[in-house]
Amino acid sequence: MYIFNLVPTSKSVTWFESNEYDLKAMSAALSMLFAEVEPGAITRKIKLTVQIVEGSDESSYLFKSNKIWLCDVPDERARSRKKQEQALFLHLLHEFRHWMQCRIYKVAESELAYSDEDVIYNRHAYFRNEYEIDARRFSKQHLSKFYKYYKAFKH
């Protein structure tokens, strides 16, 4: 079982606190979800660094690292607290799937060959990339279960 510990960067601590996100609950929910998706006998503790990028409209994962960047407002249309949480968690799960692709499935960064411009304009190279499709599908498929776990662990 992988036990994940989401650790905010020093720049992000205040954001998580002021927006009342429970990182311990998020960590536990991620660990539970991973155990269901990738059951295994090995126990490993993994520290994932999470940084909030204020003013950005996109999130990202740096391949071969344990760092995820999340945008501060993933869905401007989300008005309720639940919708805001789900929007952030959707981004987290998407980028976590890229972590899994890199660290668990050993997908090379070159397999996600597209430019920043492809992302901005939602071009075929980005939108139809099999690993982006997989990350979008993963995040949507597991959002409700992650959210349920988060609520159960939240203090």
Secondary structure, 3 states (H helix, E strand, C coil): CEEEEEEECCCCHHHHHHCCCCHHHHHHHHHHHHHHHCCCCCCEEEEEEEEEECCCCCCEECCCCCEEEEECCCCCCCCCHHHHHHHHHHHHHHHHHHHHHHHCCCCCHHHHCCCHHHHHCCCHHHHCCHHHHHHHHHHHHHHHHHHHHHHHHCC
